[in-house]
Amino acid sequence: MSQARHAIETSGSLLERLLPKHIHSVTAAGFELKTAFFIPACSLNFLF
């Protein structure tokens, strides 16, 4: 049980490092646009 919890917490910690601390946006549409482009940008970061 302890090993499974450690693996889950480690995975969560690694994902948290990828996310930005703050997302500055003025409108809801701007927030959606930034979050929508974050995922492909992060994927490209892993490829290169």
mmCIF entry with sequence, helices, sheets and N, C-alpha, C, O atoms, coordinates in Angstrom:
data_MODEL
# 
_entry.id   MODEL 
# 
_entity.id                         1 
_entity.type                       polymer 
_entity.pdbx_number_of_molecules   1 
# 
_entity_poly.entity_id                      1 
_entity_poly.type                           'polypeptide(L)' 
_entity_poly.nstd_linkage                   no 
_entity_poly.nstd_monomer                   no 
_entity_poly.pdbx_seq_one_letter_code       MSQARHAIETSGSLLERLLPKHIHSVTAAGFELKTAFFIPACSLNFLF 
_entity_poly.pdbx_seq_one_letter_code_can   MSQARHAIETSGSLLERLLPKHIHSVTAAGFELKTAFFIPACSLNFLF 
_entity_poly.pdbx_strand_id                 A 
# 
loop_
_entity_poly_seq.entity_id 
_entity_poly_seq.num 
_entity_poly_seq.mon_id 
_entity_poly_seq.hetero 
1 1  MET n 
1 2  SER n 
1 3  GLN n 
1 4  ALA n 
1 5  ARG n 
1 6  HIS n 
1 7  ALA n 
1 8  ILE n 
1 9  GLU n 
1 10 THR n 
1 11 SER n 
1 12 GLY n 
1 13 SER n 
1 14 LEU n 
1 15 LEU n 
1 16 GLU n 
1 17 ARG n 
1 18 LEU n 
1 19 LEU n 
1 20 PRO n 
1 21 LYS n 
1 22 HIS n 
1 23 ILE n 
1 24 HIS n 
1 25 SER n 
1 26 VAL n 
1 27 THR n 
1 28 ALA n 
1 29 ALA n 
1 30 GLY n 
1 31 PHE n 
1 32 GLU n 
1 33 LEU n 
1 34 LYS n 
1 35 THR n 
1 36 ALA n 
1 37 PHE n 
1 38 PHE n 
1 39 ILE n 
1 40 PRO n 
1 41 ALA n 
1 42 CYS n 
1 43 SER n 
1 44 LEU n 
1 45 ASN n 
1 46 PHE n 
1 47 LEU n 
1 48 PHE n 
# 
_struct_asym.id          A 
_struct_asym.entity_id   1 
# 
loop_
_struct_conf.conf_type_id 
_struct_conf.id 
_struct_conf.pdbx_PDB_helix_id 
_struct_conf.beg_label_comp_id 
_struct_conf.beg_label_asym_id 
_struct_conf.beg_label_seq_id 
_struct_conf.pdbx_beg_PDB_ins_code 
_struct_conf.end_label_comp_id 
_struct_conf.end_label_asym_id 
_struct_conf.end_label_seq_id 
_struct_conf.pdbx_end_PDB_ins_code 
_struct_conf.beg_auth_comp_id 
_struct_conf.beg_auth_asym_id 
_struct_conf.beg_auth_seq_id 
_struct_conf.end_auth_comp_id 
_struct_conf.end_auth_asym_id 
_struct_conf.end_auth_seq_id 
_struct_conf.pdbx_PDB_helix_class 
_struct_conf.details 
_struct_conf.pdbx_PDB_helix_length 
HELX_P HELX_P1 AA1 SER A 2  ? LEU A 18 ? SER A 2  LEU A 18 1 ? 17 
HELX_P HELX_P2 AA2 ALA A 28 ? LEU A 47 ? ALA A 28 LEU A 47 1 ? 20 
# 
_struct_conf_type.id          HELX_P 
_struct_conf_type.criteria    ? 
_struct_conf_type.reference   ? 
# 
loop_
_atom_site.group_PDB 
_atom_site.id 
_atom_site.type_symbol 
_atom_site.label_atom_id 
_atom_site.label_alt_id 
_atom_site.label_comp_id 
_atom_site.label_asym_id 
_atom_site.label_entity_id 
_atom_site.label_seq_id 
_atom_site.pdbx_PDB_ins_code 
_atom_site.Cartn_x 
_atom_site.Cartn_y 
_atom_site.Cartn_z 
_atom_site.occupancy 
_atom_site.B_iso_or_equiv 
_atom_site.pdbx_formal_charge 
_atom_site.auth_seq_id 
_atom_site.auth_comp_id 
_atom_site.auth_asym_id 
_atom_site.auth_atom_id 
_atom_site.pdbx_PDB_model_num 
ATOM 1   N N  . MET A 1 1  ? 0.826   -1.195 0.000   1.00 0.00 ? 1  MET A N  1 
ATOM 2   C CA . MET A 1 1  ? 0.000   0.000  0.000   1.00 0.00 ? 1  MET A CA 1 
ATOM 3   C C  . MET A 1 1  ? 0.870   1.259  0.000   1.00 0.00 ? 1  MET A C  1 
ATOM 4   O O  . MET A 1 1  ? 0.570   2.225  -0.701  1.00 0.00 ? 1  MET A O  1 
ATOM 5   N N  . SER A 1 2  ? 1.921   1.243  0.768   1.00 0.00 ? 2  SER A N  1 
ATOM 6   C CA . SER A 1 2  ? 2.798   2.402  0.873   1.00 0.00 ? 2  SER A CA 1 
ATOM 7   C C  . SER A 1 2  ? 3.525   2.679  -0.443  1.00 0.00 ? 2  SER A C  1 
ATOM 8   O O  . SER A 1 2  ? 3.723   3.838  -0.809  1.00 0.00 ? 2  SER A O  1 
ATOM 9   N N  . GLN A 1 3  ? 3.923   1.624  -1.154  1.00 0.00 ? 3  GLN A N  1 
ATOM 10  C CA . GLN A 1 3  ? 4.624   1.806  -2.425  1.00 0.00 ? 3  GLN A CA 1 
ATOM 11  C C  . GLN A 1 3  ? 3.706   2.404  -3.481  1.00 0.00 ? 3  GLN A C  1 
ATOM 12  O O  . GLN A 1 3  ? 4.136   3.240  -4.276  1.00 0.00 ? 3  GLN A O  1 
ATOM 13  N N  . ALA A 1 4  ? 2.458   1.989  -3.496  1.00 0.00 ? 4  ALA A N  1 
ATOM 14  C CA . ALA A 1 4  ? 1.500   2.526  -4.459  1.00 0.00 ? 4  ALA A CA 1 
ATOM 15  C C  . ALA A 1 4  ? 1.262   4.008  -4.187  1.00 0.00 ? 4  ALA A C  1 
ATOM 16  O O  . ALA A 1 4  ? 1.195   4.812  -5.117  1.00 0.00 ? 4  ALA A O  1 
ATOM 17  N N  . ARG A 1 5  ? 1.136   4.362  -2.931  1.00 0.00 ? 5  ARG A N  1 
ATOM 18  C CA . ARG A 1 5  ? 0.911   5.767  -2.586  1.00 0.00 ? 5  ARG A CA 1 
ATOM 19  C C  . ARG A 1 5  ? 2.117   6.611  -2.981  1.00 0.00 ? 5  ARG A C  1 
ATOM 20  O O  . ARG A 1 5  ? 1.963   7.721  -3.490  1.00 0.00 ? 5  ARG A O  1 
ATOM 21  N N  . HIS A 1 6  ? 3.313   6.087  -2.747  1.00 0.00 ? 6  HIS A N  1 
ATOM 22  C CA . HIS A 1 6  ? 4.529   6.813  -3.104  1.00 0.00 ? 6  HIS A CA 1 
ATOM 23  C C  . HIS A 1 6  ? 4.584   7.045  -4.615  1.00 0.00 ? 6  HIS A C  1 
ATOM 24  O O  . HIS A 1 6  ? 4.945   8.136  -5.058  1.00 0.00 ? 6  HIS A O  1 
ATOM 25  N N  . ALA A 1 7  ? 4.233   6.039  -5.405  1.00 0.00 ? 7  ALA A N  1 
ATOM 26  C CA . ALA A 1 7  ? 4.244   6.172  -6.862  1.00 0.00 ? 7  ALA A CA 1 
ATOM 27  C C  . ALA A 1 7  ? 3.243   7.225  -7.326  1.00 0.00 ? 7  ALA A C  1 
ATOM 28  O O  . ALA A 1 7  ? 3.535   8.011  -8.227  1.00 0.00 ? 7  ALA A O  1 
ATOM 29  N N  . ILE A 1 8  ? 2.076   7.240  -6.716  1.00 0.00 ? 8  ILE A N  1 
ATOM 30  C CA . ILE A 1 8  ? 1.049   8.215  -7.097  1.00 0.00 ? 8  ILE A CA 1 
ATOM 31  C C  . ILE A 1 8  ? 1.489   9.623  -6.730  1.00 0.00 ? 8  ILE A C  1 
ATOM 32  O O  . ILE A 1 8  ? 1.324   10.551 -7.523  1.00 0.00 ? 8  ILE A O  1 
ATOM 33  N N  . GLU A 1 9  ? 2.045   9.792  -5.546  1.00 0.00 ? 9  GLU A N  1 
ATOM 34  C CA . GLU A 1 9  ? 2.488   11.120 -5.121  1.00 0.00 ? 9  GLU A CA 1 
ATOM 35  C C  . GLU A 1 9  ? 3.658   11.614 -5.961  1.00 0.00 ? 9  GLU A C  1 
ATOM 36  O O  . GLU A 1 9  ? 3.761   12.807 -6.243  1.00 0.00 ? 9  GLU A O  1 
ATOM 37  N N  . THR A 1 10 ? 4.534   10.708 -6.360  1.00 0.00 ? 10 THR A N  1 
ATOM 38  C CA . THR A 1 10 ? 5.654   11.092 -7.214  1.00 0.00 ? 10 THR A CA 1 
ATOM 39  C C  . THR A 1 10 ? 5.154   11.540 -8.580  1.00 0.00 ? 10 THR A C  1 
ATOM 40  O O  . THR A 1 10 ? 5.631   12.540 -9.116  1.00 0.00 ? 10 THR A O  1 
ATOM 41  N N  . SER A 1 11 ? 4.207   10.816 -9.144  1.00 0.00 ? 11 SER A N  1 
ATOM 42  C CA . SER A 1 11 ? 3.641   11.189 -10.446 1.00 0.00 ? 11 SER A CA 1 
ATOM 43  C C  . SER A 1 11 ? 2.954   12.543 -10.365 1.00 0.00 ? 11 SER A C  1 
ATOM 44  O O  . SER A 1 11 ? 3.114   13.379 -11.254 1.00 0.00 ? 11 SER A O  1 
ATOM 45  N N  . GLY A 1 12 ? 2.200   12.759 -9.315  1.00 0.00 ? 12 GLY A N  1 
ATOM 46  C CA . GLY A 1 12 ? 1.531   14.047 -9.128  1.00 0.00 ? 12 GLY A CA 1 
ATOM 47  C C  . GLY A 1 12 ? 2.519   15.188 -8.990  1.00 0.00 ? 12 GLY A C  1 
ATOM 48  O O  . GLY A 1 12 ? 2.293   16.278 -9.516  1.00 0.00 ? 12 GLY A O  1 
ATOM 49  N N  . SER A 1 13 ? 3.608   14.944 -8.289  1.00 0.00 ? 13 SER A N  1 
ATOM 50  C CA . SER A 1 13 ? 4.634   15.964 -8.107  1.00 0.00 ? 13 SER A CA 1 
ATOM 51  C C  . SER A 1 13 ? 5.304   16.312 -9.429  1.00 0.00 ? 13 SER A C  1 
ATOM 52  O O  . SER A 1 13 ? 5.568   17.484 -9.700  1.00 0.00 ? 13 SER A O  1 
ATOM 53  N N  . LEU A 1 14 ? 5.579   15.312 -10.252 1.00 0.00 ? 14 LEU A N  1 
ATOM 54  C CA . LEU A 1 14 ? 6.205   15.564 -11.549 1.00 0.00 ? 14 LEU A CA 1 
ATOM 55  C C  . LEU A 1 14 ? 5.277   16.349 -12.464 1.00 0.00 ? 14 LEU A C  1 
ATOM 56  O O  . LEU A 1 14 ? 5.727   17.237 -13.189 1.00 0.00 ? 14 LEU A O  1 
ATOM 57  N N  . LEU A 1 15 ? 3.993   16.033 -12.439 1.00 0.00 ? 15 LEU A N  1 
ATOM 58  C CA . LEU A 1 15 ? 3.029   16.784 -13.250 1.00 0.00 ? 15 LEU A CA 1 
ATOM 59  C C  . LEU A 1 15 ? 2.905   18.224 -12.759 1.00 0.00 ? 15 LEU A C  1 
ATOM 60  O O  . LEU A 1 15 ? 2.762   19.146 -13.562 1.00 0.00 ? 15 LEU A O  1 
ATOM 61  N N  . GLU A 1 16 ? 2.959   18.413 -11.466 1.00 0.00 ? 16 GLU A N  1 
ATOM 62  C CA . GLU A 1 16 ? 2.837   19.756 -10.904 1.00 0.00 ? 16 GLU A CA 1 
ATOM 63  C C  . GLU A 1 16 ? 4.003   20.641 -11.325 1.00 0.00 ? 16 GLU A C  1 
ATOM 64  O O  . GLU A 1 16 ? 3.834   21.848 -11.498 1.00 0.00 ? 16 GLU A O  1 
ATOM 65  N N  . ARG A 1 17 ? 5.184   20.053 -11.491 1.00 0.00 ? 17 ARG A N  1 
ATOM 66  C CA . ARG A 1 17 ? 6.347   20.833 -11.932 1.00 0.00 ? 17 ARG A CA 1 
ATOM 67  C C  . ARG A 1 17 ? 6.163   21.387 -13.336 1.00 0.00 ? 17 ARG A C  1 
ATOM 68  O O  . ARG A 1 17 ? 6.700   22.447 -13.657 1.00 0.00 ? 17 ARG A O  1 
ATOM 69  N N  . LEU A 1 18 ? 5.412   20.686 -14.175 1.00 0.00 ? 18 LEU A N  1 
ATOM 70  C CA . LEU A 1 18 ? 5.209   21.120 -15.555 1.00 0.00 ? 18 LEU A CA 1 
ATOM 71  C C  . LEU A 1 18 ? 4.260   22.312 -15.657 1.00 0.00 ? 18 LEU A C  1 
ATOM 72  O O  . LEU A 1 18 ? 4.378   23.126 -16.573 1.00 0.00 ? 18 LEU A O  1 
ATOM 73  N N  . LEU A 1 19 ? 3.339   22.411 -14.738 1.00 0.00 ? 19 LEU A N  1 
ATOM 74  C CA . LEU A 1 19 ? 2.333   23.463 -14.803 1.00 0.00 ? 19 LEU A CA 1 
ATOM 75  C C  . LEU A 1 19 ? 2.907   24.807 -14.374 1.00 0.00 ? 19 LEU A C  1 
ATOM 76  O O  . LEU A 1 19 ? 3.733   24.859 -13.462 1.00 0.00 ? 19 LEU A O  1 
ATOM 77  N N  . PRO A 1 20 ? 2.489   25.881 -15.007 1.00 0.00 ? 20 PRO A N  1 
ATOM 78  C CA . PRO A 1 20 ? 2.956   27.199 -14.574 1.00 0.00 ? 20 PRO A CA 1 
ATOM 79  C C  . PRO A 1 20 ? 2.352   27.567 -13.220 1.00 0.00 ? 20 PRO A C  1 
ATOM 80  O O  . PRO A 1 20 ? 1.279   27.088 -12.852 1.00 0.00 ? 20 PRO A O  1 
ATOM 81  N N  . LYS A 1 21 ? 3.057   28.422 -12.491 1.00 0.00 ? 21 LYS A N  1 
ATOM 82  C CA . LYS A 1 21 ? 2.561   28.850 -11.172 1.00 0.00 ? 21 LYS A CA 1 
ATOM 83  C C  . LYS A 1 21 ? 1.307   29.716 -11.319 1.00 0.00 ? 21 LYS A C  1 
ATOM 84  O O  . LYS A 1 21 ? 0.343   29.558 -10.569 1.00 0.00 ? 21 LYS A O  1 
ATOM 85  N N  . HIS A 1 22 ? 1.328   30.629 -12.289 1.00 0.00 ? 22 HIS A N  1 
ATOM 86  C CA . HIS A 1 22 ? 0.201   31.537 -12.513 1.00 0.00 ? 22 HIS A CA 1 
ATOM 87  C C  . HIS A 1 22 ? -0.090  31.618 -14.003 1.00 0.00 ? 22 HIS A C  1 
ATOM 88  O O  . HIS A 1 22 ? 0.814   31.524 -14.833 1.00 0.00 ? 22 HIS A O  1 
ATOM 89  N N  . ILE A 1 23 ? -1.358  31.793 -14.327 1.00 0.00 ? 23 ILE A N  1 
ATOM 90  C CA . ILE A 1 23 ? -1.768  32.029 -15.710 1.00 0.00 ? 23 ILE A CA 1 
ATOM 91  C C  . ILE A 1 23 ? -2.483  33.372 -15.717 1.00 0.00 ? 23 ILE A C  1 
ATOM 92  O O  . ILE A 1 23 ? -3.604  33.498 -15.224 1.00 0.00 ? 23 ILE A O  1 
ATOM 93  N N  . HIS A 1 24 ? -1.818  34.372 -16.283 1.00 0.00 ? 24 HIS A N  1 
ATOM 94  C CA . HIS A 1 24 ? -2.408  35.708 -16.319 1.00 0.00 ? 24 HIS A CA 1 
ATOM 95  C C  . HIS A 1 24 ? -3.300  35.838 -17.543 1.00 0.00 ? 24 HIS A C  1 
ATOM 96  O O  . HIS A 1 24 ? -2.848  35.681 -18.677 1.00 0.00 ? 24 HIS A O  1 
ATOM 97  N N  . SER A 1 25 ? -4.554  36.123 -17.301 1.00 0.00 ? 25 SER A N  1 
ATOM 98  C CA . SER A 1 25 ? -5.484  36.371 -18.399 1.00 0.00 ? 25 SER A CA 1 
ATOM 99  C C  . SER A 1 25 ? -6.557  37.325 -17.909 1.00 0.00 ? 25 SER A C  1 
ATOM 100 O O  . SER A 1 25 ? -6.888  37.365 -16.724 1.00 0.00 ? 25 SER A O  1 
ATOM 101 N N  . VAL A 1 26 ? -7.087  38.085 -18.840 1.00 0.00 ? 26 VAL A N  1 
ATOM 102 C CA . VAL A 1 26 ? -8.107  39.079 -18.503 1.00 0.00 ? 26 VAL A CA 1 
ATOM 103 C C  . VAL A 1 26 ? -9.506  38.512 -18.685 1.00 0.00 ? 26 VAL A C  1 
ATOM 104 O O  . VAL A 1 26 ? -10.414 38.838 -17.921 1.00 0.00 ? 26 VAL A O  1 
ATOM 105 N N  . THR A 1 27 ? -9.682  37.672 -19.685 1.00 0.00 ? 27 THR A N  1 
ATOM 106 C CA . THR A 1 27 ? -11.007 37.123 -19.969 1.00 0.00 ? 27 THR A CA 1 
ATOM 107 C C  . THR A 1 27 ? -10.981 35.598 -19.839 1.00 0.00 ? 27 THR A C  1 
ATOM 108 O O  . THR A 1 27 ? -9.919  34.976 -19.833 1.00 0.00 ? 27 THR A O  1 
ATOM 109 N N  . ALA A 1 28 ? -12.146 35.029 -19.738 1.00 0.00 ? 28 ALA A N  1 
ATOM 110 C CA . ALA A 1 28 ? -12.263 33.574 -19.673 1.00 0.00 ? 28 ALA A CA 1 
ATOM 111 C C  . ALA A 1 28 ? -11.785 32.939 -20.976 1.00 0.00 ? 28 ALA A C  1 
ATOM 112 O O  . ALA A 1 28 ? -11.190 31.862 -20.964 1.00 0.00 ? 28 ALA A O  1 
ATOM 113 N N  . ALA A 1 29 ? -12.042 33.602 -22.089 1.00 0.00 ? 29 ALA A N  1 
ATOM 114 C CA . ALA A 1 29 ? -11.594 33.072 -23.386 1.00 0.00 ? 29 ALA A CA 1 
ATOM 115 C C  . ALA A 1 29 ? -10.065 33.064 -23.459 1.00 0.00 ? 29 ALA A C  1 
ATOM 116 O O  . ALA A 1 29 ? -9.470  32.132 -24.000 1.00 0.00 ? 29 ALA A O  1 
ATOM 117 N N  . GLY A 1 30 ? -9.442  34.094 -22.917 1.00 0.00 ? 30 GLY A N  1 
ATOM 118 C CA . GLY A 1 30 ? -7.983  34.145 -22.890 1.00 0.00 ? 30 GLY A CA 1 
ATOM 119 C C  . GLY A 1 30 ? -7.402  33.033 -22.034 1.00 0.00 ? 30 GLY A C  1 
ATOM 120 O O  . GLY A 1 30 ? -6.378  32.447 -22.386 1.00 0.00 ? 30 GLY A O  1 
ATOM 121 N N  . PHE A 1 31 ? -8.042  32.741 -20.922 1.00 0.00 ? 31 PHE A N  1 
ATOM 122 C CA . PHE A 1 31 ? -7.595  31.650 -20.052 1.00 0.00 ? 31 PHE A CA 1 
ATOM 123 C C  . PHE A 1 31 ? -7.714  30.312 -20.766 1.00 0.00 ? 31 PHE A C  1 
ATOM 124 O O  . PHE A 1 31 ? -6.802  29.487 -20.711 1.00 0.00 ? 31 PHE A O  1 
ATOM 125 N N  . GLU A 1 32 ? -8.841  30.102 -21.435 1.00 0.00 ? 32 GLU A N  1 
ATOM 126 C CA . GLU A 1 32 ? -9.039  28.852 -22.168 1.00 0.00 ? 32 GLU A CA 1 
ATOM 127 C C  . GLU A 1 32 ? -8.015  28.697 -23.287 1.00 0.00 ? 32 GLU A C  1 
ATOM 128 O O  . GLU A 1 32 ? -7.509  27.600 -23.524 1.00 0.00 ? 32 GLU A O  1 
ATOM 129 N N  . LEU A 1 33 ? -7.712  29.791 -23.968 1.00 0.00 ? 33 LEU A N  1 
ATOM 130 C CA . LEU A 1 33 ? -6.743  29.748 -25.053 1.00 0.00 ? 33 LEU A CA 1 
ATOM 131 C C  . LEU A 1 33 ? -5.357  29.391 -24.530 1.00 0.00 ? 33 LEU A C  1 
ATOM 132 O O  . LEU A 1 33 ? -4.665  28.563 -25.123 1.00 0.00 ? 33 LEU A O  1 
ATOM 133 N N  . LYS A 1 34 ? -4.952  30.003 -23.437 1.00 0.00 ? 34 LYS A N  1 
ATOM 134 C CA . LYS A 1 34 ? -3.633  29.713 -22.864 1.00 0.00 ? 34 LYS A CA 1 
ATOM 135 C C  . LYS A 1 34 ? -3.532  28.279 -22.370 1.00 0.00 ? 34 LYS A C  1 
ATOM 136 O O  . LYS A 1 34 ? -2.511  27.624 -22.576 1.00 0.00 ? 34 LYS A O  1 
ATOM 137 N N  . THR A 1 35 ? -4.564  27.791 -21.729 1.00 0.00 ? 35 THR A N  1 
ATOM 138 C CA . THR A 1 35 ? -4.508  26.410 -21.237 1.00 0.00 ? 35 THR A CA 1 
ATOM 139 C C  . THR A 1 35 ? -4.581  25.421 -22.396 1.00 0.00 ? 35 THR A C  1 
ATOM 140 O O  . THR A 1 35 ? -3.975  24.351 -22.330 1.00 0.00 ? 35 THR A O  1 
ATOM 141 N N  . ALA A 1 36 ? -5.310  25.760 -23.452 1.00 0.00 ? 36 ALA A N  1 
ATOM 142 C CA . ALA A 1 36 ? -5.409  24.864 -24.606 1.00 0.00 ? 36 ALA A CA 1 
ATOM 143 C C  . ALA A 1 36 ? -4.068  24.753 -25.333 1.00 0.00 ? 36 ALA A C  1 
ATOM 144 O O  . ALA A 1 36 ? -3.730  23.680 -25.833 1.00 0.00 ? 36 ALA A O  1 
ATOM 145 N N  . PHE A 1 37 ? -3.306  25.832 -25.400 1.00 0.00 ? 37 PHE A N  1 
ATOM 146 C CA . PHE A 1 37 ? -2.003  25.798 -26.068 1.00 0.00 ? 37 PHE A CA 1 
ATOM 147 C C  . PHE A 1 37 ? -0.894  25.277 -25.168 1.00 0.00 ? 37 PHE A C  1 
ATOM 148 O O  . PHE A 1 37 ? 0.177   24.917 -25.658 1.00 0.00 ? 37 PHE A O  1 
ATOM 149 N N  . PHE A 1 38 ? -1.128  25.230 -23.875 1.00 0.00 ? 38 PHE A N  1 
ATOM 150 C CA . PHE A 1 38 ? -0.105  24.741 -22.959 1.00 0.00 ? 38 PHE A CA 1 
ATOM 151 C C  . PHE A 1 38 ? 0.168   23.255 -23.169 1.00 0.00 ? 38 PHE A C  1 
ATOM 152 O O  . PHE A 1 38 ? 1.324   22.836 -23.119 1.00 0.00 ? 38 PHE A O  1 
ATOM 153 N N  . ILE A 1 39 ? -0.847  22.464 -23.398 1.00 0.00 ? 39 ILE A N  1 
ATOM 154 C CA . ILE A 1 39 ? -0.678  21.015 -23.536 1.00 0.00 ? 39 ILE A CA 1 
ATOM 155 C C  . ILE A 1 39 ? 0.155   20.656 -24.765 1.00 0.00 ? 39 ILE A C  1 
ATOM 156 O O  . ILE A 1 39 ? 1.092   19.869 -24.632 1.00 0.00 ? 39 ILE A O  1 
ATOM 157 N N  . PRO A 1 40 ? -0.137  21.192 -25.963 1.00 0.00 ? 40 PRO A N  1 
ATOM 158 C CA . PRO A 1 40 ? 0.734   20.869 -27.106 1.00 0.00 ? 40 PRO A CA 1 
ATOM 159 C C  . PRO A 1 40 ? 2.161   21.412 -26.925 1.00 0.00 ? 40 PRO A C  1 
ATOM 160 O O  . PRO A 1 40 ? 3.123   20.768 -27.342 1.00 0.00 ? 40 PRO A O  1 
ATOM 161 N N  . ALA A 1 41 ? 2.299   22.584 -26.310 1.00 0.00 ? 41 ALA A N  1 
ATOM 162 C CA . ALA A 1 41 ? 3.631   23.139 -26.088 1.00 0.00 ? 41 ALA A CA 1 
ATOM 163 C C  . ALA A 1 41 ? 4.431   22.249 -25.149 1.00 0.00 ? 41 ALA A C  1 
ATOM 164 O O  . ALA A 1 41 ? 5.628   22.048 -25.356 1.00 0.00 ? 41 ALA A O  1 
ATOM 165 N N  . CYS A 1 42 ? 3.800   21.727 -24.144 1.00 0.00 ? 42 CYS A N  1 
ATOM 166 C CA . CYS A 1 42 ? 4.462   20.831 -23.204 1.00 0.00 ? 42 CYS A CA 1 
ATOM 167 C C  . CYS A 1 42 ? 4.853   19.533 -23.902 1.00 0.00 ? 42 CYS A C  1 
ATOM 168 O O  . CYS A 1 42 ? 5.929   18.994 -23.644 1.00 0.00 ? 42 CYS A O  1 
ATOM 169 N N  . SER A 1 43 ? 4.011   19.036 -24.765 1.00 0.00 ? 43 SER A N  1 
ATOM 170 C CA . SER A 1 43 ? 4.315   17.816 -25.511 1.00 0.00 ? 43 SER A CA 1 
ATOM 171 C C  . SER A 1 43 ? 5.504   18.024 -26.434 1.00 0.00 ? 43 SER A C  1 
ATOM 172 O O  . SER A 1 43 ? 6.364   17.150 -26.547 1.00 0.00 ? 43 SER A O  1 
ATOM 173 N N  . LEU A 1 44 ? 5.560   19.174 -27.093 1.00 0.00 ? 44 LEU A N  1 
ATOM 174 C CA . LEU A 1 44 ? 6.702   19.480 -27.962 1.00 0.00 ? 44 LEU A CA 1 
ATOM 175 C C  . LEU A 1 44 ? 7.988   19.610 -27.168 1.00 0.00 ? 44 LEU A C  1 
ATOM 176 O O  . LEU A 1 44 ? 9.064   19.271 -27.661 1.00 0.00 ? 44 LEU A O  1 
ATOM 177 N N  . ASN A 1 45 ? 7.881   20.094 -25.952 1.00 0.00 ? 45 ASN A N  1 
ATOM 178 C CA . ASN A 1 45 ? 9.043   20.236 -25.091 1.00 0.00 ? 45 ASN A CA 1 
ATOM 179 C C  . ASN A 1 45 ? 9.671   18.864 -24.815 1.00 0.00 ? 45 ASN A C  1 
ATOM 180 O O  . ASN A 1 45 ? 10.894  18.751 -24.738 1.00 0.00 ? 45 ASN A O  1 
ATOM 181 N N  . PHE A 1 46 ? 8.859   17.843 -24.668 1.00 0.00 ? 46 PHE A N  1 
ATOM 182 C CA . PHE A 1 46 ? 9.376   16.496 -24.426 1.00 0.00 ? 46 PHE A CA 1 
ATOM 183 C C  . PHE A 1 46 ? 10.014  15.898 -25.669 1.00 0.00 ? 46 PHE A C  1 
ATOM 184 O O  . PHE A 1 46 ? 10.960  15.117 -25.567 1.00 0.00 ? 46 PHE A O  1 
ATOM 185 N N  . LEU A 1 47 ? 9.502   16.259 -26.850 1.00 0.00 ? 47 LEU A N  1 
ATOM 186 C CA . LEU A 1 47 ? 10.045  15.701 -28.089 1.00 0.00 ? 47 LEU A CA 1 
ATOM 187 C C  . LEU A 1 47 ? 11.448  16.229 -28.391 1.00 0.00 ? 47 LEU A C  1 
ATOM 188 O O  . LEU A 1 47 ? 12.305  15.501 -28.891 1.00 0.00 ? 47 LEU A O  1 
ATOM 189 N N  . PHE A 1 48 ? 11.663  17.496 -28.080 1.00 0.00 ? 48 PHE A N  1 
ATOM 190 C CA . PHE A 1 48 ? 12.957  18.110 -28.408 1.00 0.00 ? 48 PHE A CA 1 
ATOM 191 C C  . PHE A 1 48 ? 13.740  18.199 -27.146 1.00 0.00 ? 48 PHE A C  1 
ATOM 192 O O  . PHE A 1 48 ? 14.872  18.682 -27.154 1.00 0.00 ? 48 PHE A O  1 
# 
